[in-house]
Amino acid sequence: MEYKILKKNNVDTFIGELKKKYKFWGPKKKTKQITFGEVSSQQEMCLEDFTNSSMSPKGIFFPQSEIMLSFKKSGEQANIYKDVEISPSPKVVFGMRPCDARAFSLLDKIFTNDQFTDNYWVSKREATTLIGLGCNAPCSTCFCTSVNSHPFDEKGLDLLATDLGDRYLLKVLTEKGKKMTEGMSSLEDAKDSDITQQKELSTKAEGAITSHVSVDKIKDKSVLELYNNDMWSKVYESCLNCGTCTYVCPTCHCFDVQDEVSKEGGVRIRNWDSCMSWLFTIHTTGHNPRPSKKERVRQRFMHKFKYIPVKRDGEIGCVGCGRCVTLCPVNIDIREVANLMND
């Protein structure tokens, strides 16, 4: 395994070297929120007081709105359709939290499998090199260790950075990551003491996770046993169906496709959608198989903890980032619901 050291006083040089070949993205403050966007210097990033971005960074690969094709009328009857050219620029994203990167590895299975390949997702994913940043001090709402993840999880990343005080230790994880670091003057070879310190921080961070969820029994329960359980009659009561949980979630991936027409032409766009909306499942006949809040709330949690694991080799559809816990306006806690499902 290859390890490199990036001194914090060399970060601007590091960014400058990479910008010769890549666009460089990192966490930056926009009003009161932290989002990922293109940066030109270390000063533009907020890494020192950074816990996690306000919104999931899934929008890097799966934008909230994305044009798929354009069309225009030709003559009286025919329409000419033209796919949008998919050619994303090479990009490096620095500071991705491990839970969000693990979510990407789950979405890889959903957007790319033996039945279907989503070229919009794949093209952006392949053009991007992800540098994660381990969580030295996890948030109180984080429960990643309960859902097969870790504050220093490496899955889905090309490199994993660890904050060692005055420097970052970069652990190279993939060939893409190795190619990015080759010949960079801003990087130095790591010492054994750096690697030891990283392992100590990783162990300490794991022990600092105080929030735990039990999901071990869910896999052995039948779908109908969970689906018909009386617990759902209580869980849904306070829900507003506002959809906040689905929009901030790093693994939610539902979308709607709409045509927007203007005069003689238009575009086909896919937009994020939410299973919390009554419109999500309504049929053209007017029938809705999920007519009430109860059915919609049940769908969300069943999808995360039962349906996805059944279809994706046991992979849980939640990475324990805690965003929905923090931002739900009526304090519905996914940890409590998961424990109810488990028990």
C-alpha positions as CSV (number, residue, x, y, z in Angstrom):
1,M,0.0,0.0,0.0
2,E,1.3,3.4,-0.9
3,Y,1.2,6.4,1.5
4,K,2.0,10.1,0.8
5,I,2.2,13.2,3.0
6,L,0.6,16.5,2.0
7,K,1.8,19.3,4.3
8,K,-0.9,21.8,5.0
9,N,1.3,24.7,3.9
10,N,1.7,22.9,0.5
11,V,-2.1,22.5,-0.2
12,D,-2.1,25.5,-2.6
13,T,0.8,24.0,-4.5
14,F,-1.1,20.6,-4.5
15,I,-4.2,22.3,-5.9
16,G,-2.2,24.2,-8.5
17,E,-0.5,21.0,-9.8
18,L,-3.8,19.2,-10.0
19,K,-5.6,22.1,-11.8
20,K,-3.3,21.6,-14.8
21,K,-5.2,18.3,-15.5
22,Y,-8.4,18.4,-13.4
23,K,-11.1,20.6,-12.0
24,F,-10.6,20.8,-8.2
25,W,-13.5,20.6,-5.9
26,G,-13.7,20.8,-2.1
27,P,-16.1,21.7,0.8
28,K,-16.9,25.4,0.8
29,K,-19.2,27.6,2.8
30,K,-22.2,29.1,0.9
31,T,-24.1,31.4,3.2
32,K,-24.5,29.1,6.3
33,Q,-24.3,25.8,4.5
34,I,-21.3,23.8,3.4
35,T,-21.5,22.4,-0.1
36,F,-19.0,20.9,-2.5
37,G,-17.9,23.1,-5.4
38,E,-14.9,24.2,-7.5
39,V,-12.1,25.9,-5.5
40,S,-8.9,27.5,-6.5
41,S,-7.1,27.7,-3.2
42,Q,-6.9,26.3,0.3
43,Q,-8.5,29.5,1.7
44,E,-11.7,28.8,-0.2
45,M,-12.2,25.5,1.5
46,C,-13.5,25.1,5.1
47,L,-11.6,21.9,6.2
48,E,-10.7,22.9,9.7
49,D,-14.2,23.2,11.1
50,F,-15.8,20.8,8.6
51,T,-17.9,18.0,9.9
52,N,-19.9,17.2,6.8
53,S,-21.6,19.0,3.9
54,S,-25.2,20.2,4.5
55,M,-26.5,18.3,1.5
56,S,-25.3,15.0,0.3
57,P,-22.6,15.4,-2.4
58,K,-24.5,12.9,-4.6
59,G,-25.3,15.9,-6.8
60,I,-21.8,15.7,-8.2
61,F,-22.7,12.6,-10.1
62,F,-26.5,12.7,-9.9
63,P,-27.6,16.4,-10.3
64,Q,-30.9,17.6,-8.9
65,S,-31.9,18.5,-12.5
66,E,-30.2,17.1,-15.6
67,I,-31.0,17.5,-19.3
68,M,-31.1,14.1,-21.0
69,L,-31.9,15.1,-24.6
70,S,-33.3,17.9,-26.7
71,F,-36.0,17.8,-29.4
72,K,-37.4,20.1,-32.0
73,K,-40.1,19.8,-34.6
74,S,-39.3,19.1,-38.2
75,G,-42.1,19.7,-40.6
76,E,-45.7,19.0,-39.6
77,Q,-45.4,15.7,-37.7
78,A,-41.9,14.5,-37.0
79,N,-39.7,15.4,-34.0
80,I,-35.9,15.3,-34.1
81,Y,-34.4,14.0,-30.9
82,K,-30.8,14.6,-30.0
83,D,-29.1,13.1,-26.9
84,V,-27.0,15.5,-24.8
85,E,-23.3,14.8,-25.3
86,I,-21.9,13.2,-22.2
87,S,-18.3,14.3,-21.8
88,P,-17.6,15.5,-18.2
89,S,-14.3,17.1,-17.5
90,P,-11.8,15.2,-15.3
91,K,-12.3,16.2,-11.7
92,V,-10.7,15.7,-8.2
93,V,-13.0,16.0,-5.2
94,F,-11.1,16.6,-1.9
95,G,-12.6,16.1,1.5
96,M,-15.4,13.6,0.8
97,R,-16.5,12.0,4.1
98,P,-16.2,8.2,4.0
99,C,-20.0,7.7,4.6
100,D,-20.8,9.6,1.5
101,A,-18.2,7.7,-0.6
102,R,-19.7,4.5,0.6
103,A,-23.1,5.7,-0.6
104,F,-21.5,6.1,-4.0
105,S,-20.4,2.5,-4.0
106,L,-24.0,1.5,-3.3
107,L,-25.3,3.8,-6.1
108,D,-22.8,2.2,-8.4
109,K,-24.7,-1.0,-8.0
110,I,-28.0,0.6,-8.7
111,F,-27.0,2.7,-11.7
112,T,-24.7,0.0,-13.1
113,N,-25.7,-3.6,-13.1
114,D,-26.2,-6.6,-15.4
115,Q,-29.6,-5.2,-16.5
116,F,-28.9,-1.5,-17.0
117,T,-26.2,1.1,-17.2
118,D,-26.9,4.7,-16.5
119,N,-24.4,6.5,-18.7
120,Y,-25.1,9.9,-17.1
121,W,-23.9,8.5,-13.7
122,V,-21.1,6.3,-15.0
123,S,-19.5,9.0,-17.2
124,K,-19.2,11.5,-14.3
125,R,-18.1,8.7,-11.9
126,E,-15.3,7.5,-14.1
127,A,-14.0,11.1,-14.8
128,T,-13.8,11.9,-11.0
129,T,-11.1,11.0,-8.5
130,L,-12.3,11.0,-4.9
131,I,-10.1,11.9,-2.0
132,G,-11.9,11.1,1.2
133,L,-11.2,12.7,4.6
134,G,-11.4,10.5,7.6
135,C,-13.6,11.6,10.5
136,N,-11.3,12.2,13.5
137,A,-14.3,13.5,15.5
138,P,-17.6,11.9,14.4
139,C,-20.8,13.8,15.0
140,S,-23.2,12.7,17.8
141,T,-25.8,11.7,15.2
142,C,-23.4,9.5,13.2
143,F,-24.0,5.7,13.3
144,C,-21.9,4.5,10.4
145,T,-20.4,1.6,12.4
146,S,-23.9,0.1,12.7
147,V,-24.5,-0.1,9.0
148,N,-21.3,-1.7,7.7
149,S,-19.3,1.5,7.5
150,H,-16.6,3.3,9.6
151,P,-15.3,6.8,10.2
152,F,-12.3,5.8,8.0
153,D,-14.1,3.6,5.5
154,E,-12.2,3.3,2.3
155,K,-15.0,1.9,0.1
156,G,-15.8,4.1,-2.9
157,L,-12.7,6.2,-2.6
158,D,-9.5,6.5,-4.7
159,L,-7.5,8.0,-1.8
160,L,-8.2,8.4,1.9
161,A,-6.8,11.5,3.7
162,T,-6.2,11.7,7.4
163,D,-5.7,15.0,9.2
164,L,-2.5,14.6,11.3
165,G,-2.4,18.2,12.5
166,D,0.0,20.1,10.3
167,R,-0.3,17.6,7.4
168,Y,-2.5,15.1,5.7
169,L,-1.6,11.4,5.2
170,L,-2.9,10.2,1.8
171,K,-3.5,6.5,1.5
172,V,-3.6,5.5,-2.2
173,L,-6.4,3.0,-2.7
174,T,-6.9,2.6,-6.5
175,E,-5.0,2.8,-9.8
176,K,-6.9,6.1,-10.5
177,G,-5.6,7.5,-7.2
178,K,-2.1,6.3,-7.9
179,K,-2.1,7.9,-11.4
180,M,-3.2,11.2,-9.8
181,T,-0.3,11.3,-7.3
182,E,2.5,10.3,-9.7
183,G,5.2,12.9,-10.0
184,M,3.6,15.5,-7.7
185,S,6.2,17.7,-6.1
186,S,3.8,18.8,-3.4
187,L,3.7,15.2,-2.0
188,E,6.3,13.4,0.1
189,D,6.7,9.8,1.1
190,A,5.1,9.0,4.5
191,K,7.0,7.7,7.5
192,D,6.0,4.6,9.5
193,S,5.2,7.0,12.4
194,D,2.6,8.8,10.2
195,I,0.9,5.5,9.3
196,T,0.9,4.4,13.0
197,Q,-0.7,7.8,14.0
198,Q,-3.4,7.3,11.3
199,K,-4.3,3.8,12.7
200,E,-4.5,5.2,16.2
201,L,-6.8,8.0,15.0
202,S,-9.0,5.5,13.2
203,T,-9.4,3.3,16.3
204,K,-10.1,6.3,18.4
205,A,-12.8,7.6,16.0
206,E,-14.5,4.2,15.9
207,G,-14.7,4.3,19.7
208,A,-16.1,7.8,19.6
209,I,-19.2,6.7,17.8
210,T,-21.8,6.8,20.6
211,S,-24.9,6.2,18.5
212,H,-25.7,2.6,17.7
213,V,-28.4,0.9,15.7
214,S,-29.4,-2.8,15.6
215,V,-30.2,-4.2,12.2
216,D,-28.9,-7.8,12.5
217,K,-32.3,-9.4,12.7
218,I,-33.9,-7.6,9.9
219,K,-32.3,-9.8,7.2
220,D,-34.0,-12.9,8.7
221,K,-37.5,-11.4,8.8
222,S,-39.7,-11.9,5.8
223,V,-40.8,-8.9,3.8
224,L,-44.5,-9.4,4.7
225,E,-43.7,-9.8,8.4
226,L,-42.1,-6.3,8.4
227,Y,-44.6,-4.8,5.9
228,N,-47.6,-5.8,8.0
229,N,-46.2,-4.9,11.4
230,D,-48.3,-2.7,13.6
231,M,-45.4,-0.4,14.3
232,W,-46.0,1.6,11.1
233,S,-49.3,2.9,12.5
234,K,-47.3,4.9,15.1
235,V,-44.1,5.7,13.1
236,Y,-45.9,7.7,10.4
237,E,-48.1,9.9,12.7
238,S,-45.9,13.0,12.9
239,C,-44.5,12.8,9.4
240,L,-45.2,15.9,7.1
241,N,-44.2,14.1,3.9
242,C,-42.0,17.1,3.3
243,G,-39.3,15.0,1.6
244,T,-36.4,16.6,3.4
245,C,-35.0,13.2,4.4
246,T,-34.9,12.0,0.8
247,Y,-33.3,15.0,-0.6
248,V,-30.4,15.2,1.9
249,C,-29.9,11.4,1.9
250,P,-26.7,10.3,0.1
251,T,-28.3,7.0,-1.1
252,C,-31.8,8.2,-2.2
253,H,-31.8,8.0,-6.0
254,C,-35.4,8.3,-7.2
255,F,-36.1,10.6,-10.1
256,D,-38.9,11.7,-12.4
257,V,-38.5,12.4,-16.2
258,Q,-40.3,15.4,-17.7
259,D,-40.5,17.1,-21.1
260,E,-40.3,20.9,-21.0
261,V,-41.6,22.4,-24.3
262,S,-41.0,25.9,-25.6
263,K,-42.4,26.9,-29.0
264,E,-40.9,24.5,-31.6
265,G,-38.7,22.5,-29.3
266,G,-37.8,21.5,-25.8
267,V,-35.7,19.3,-23.5
268,R,-36.2,16.1,-21.6
269,I,-35.1,16.5,-18.0
270,R,-34.8,14.2,-15.1
271,N,-35.3,15.7,-11.6
272,W,-34.9,14.3,-8.1
273,D,-38.1,12.8,-6.8
274,S,-39.3,11.6,-3.4
275,C,-41.2,8.6,-2.3
276,M,-42.6,10.9,0.4
277,S,-44.8,12.7,-2.2
278,W,-48.3,11.4,-3.0
279,L,-47.6,12.1,-6.7
280,F,-44.7,9.7,-6.7
281,T,-46.9,6.6,-7.3
282,I,-50.1,8.0,-8.6
283,H,-51.3,6.2,-11.8
284,T,-52.8,7.8,-14.9
285,T,-56.1,6.2,-13.8
286,G,-56.0,8.2,-10.6
287,H,-55.3,5.1,-8.5
288,N,-52.5,5.5,-5.9
289,P,-51.1,2.3,-4.3
290,R,-49.6,4.4,-1.5
291,P,-52.5,6.8,-0.8
292,S,-51.6,7.8,2.8
293,K,-48.6,8.9,4.8
294,K,-48.4,5.5,6.4
295,E,-47.7,3.7,3.1
296,R,-45.1,6.3,2.1
297,V,-43.2,6.3,5.4
298,R,-43.2,2.5,5.4
299,Q,-41.8,2.5,1.9
300,R,-38.9,4.7,2.8
301,F,-37.7,2.6,5.7
302,M,-38.4,-0.8,4.1
303,H,-36.4,0.3,1.0
304,K,-33.4,1.3,3.1
305,F,-33.3,-1.7,5.4
306,K,-35.0,-4.5,3.5
307,Y,-35.6,-4.1,-0.2
308,I,-32.1,-2.8,-1.1
309,P,-30.3,-5.5,1.0
310,V,-32.4,-8.2,-0.7
311,K,-31.5,-7.0,-4.2
312,R,-27.9,-5.7,-3.6
313,D,-26.1,-8.6,-1.8
314,G,-26.9,-7.5,1.7
315,E,-25.8,-3.9,1.2
316,I,-27.8,-1.6,3.5
317,G,-29.4,1.4,1.9
318,C,-28.3,3.7,4.7
319,V,-24.7,4.8,5.5
320,G,-25.3,6.3,8.9
321,C,-24.5,10.0,8.0
322,G,-27.2,11.3,10.3
323,R,-28.4,14.1,8.0
324,C,-32.0,13.0,8.2
325,V,-31.8,12.8,12.0
326,T,-30.6,16.4,12.2
327,L,-32.8,17.9,9.6
328,C,-36.2,16.2,10.0
329,P,-38.6,19.0,11.1
330,V,-40.7,16.7,13.3
331,N,-37.8,14.6,14.7
332,I,-38.5,11.3,13.2
333,D,-35.3,9.4,13.9
334,I,-34.2,6.7,11.5
335,R,-32.2,5.0,14.3
336,E,-35.3,4.5,16.4
337,V,-37.3,3.2,13.4
338,A,-34.5,0.7,12.5
339,N,-34.4,-0.6,16.0
340,L,-38.2,-1.0,15.9
341,M,-37.9,-3.0,12.7
342,N,-35.1,-5.1,14.2
343,D,-37.1,-5.9,17.4
